[in-house]
Amino acid sequence: MSKKTMVIDLIRERRSVFPDSYSSEKISKEELEILLEAANWAPTHKRTEPWRFKVLRGKSLEKLGAFLAAKYVEVVEKPKQFKINKLKENPTKAGAIIAICMQRDEKEQLPEWEEIAATAMAVQNMWLCCVEMGLGAYWSSPRLISYMDEFFDLNKGEKCLGFFYVGKYSSPIPAIERGSIEEKTVWL
């Protein structure tokens, strides 16, 4: 039996794995459901559970890429062809993309940043599960995110914060260094 993995080990192993590193191997609905269930257990002040997700797979990835490329051409004064290609192709390299959305509390009982923070914690839960499951993941918040209400049917008070790309990969991801926590901590 292998040594039990501790959460701190998963945290240290978490990396952004970008779409160019993904294989063409599919992500199953069951795998995605595990990620979403993990997200649902994020901490949330006043139990507002502000996270909302839209899962894109298959043809919807192509549609997202086409939308992003077309919107870029529409809103940028001098669009660059390499950027158009990247916006169009990157979504199709993912096994799935989970659109990260936040539903603002109707009563606005909390500052918006707390709802965004809770949604980010939900994403971190998914990301740590990806590490444990051997999946690559990457949170992208392109400038075009502010136009996603034209692509998704968002509820009143709901906004898209980014895309969580998920894919299978085989190439090793390089280790990273972090500065010392002592440099970032003041003990009183």
Buried (B, 14 or more C-beta within 10 A) or exposed (E): EEEEEEEEEBEEEBBBBBBEBBEEEEBEEEBBEBBBEBBBEBEBBEEBBBBBBBBBBEEBBBEBBBBBBEBBEEEEEEBEEEBBEBBBBBBBBBBBBBBBBBBBBEEEEBEBEBBBBBBBBBBBBBBBBBBBBEBBBBBBEBEBBEBBEEBBEBEEBBBBBBBBBBBBBEEEBEEEEEEEEEEEEEEE
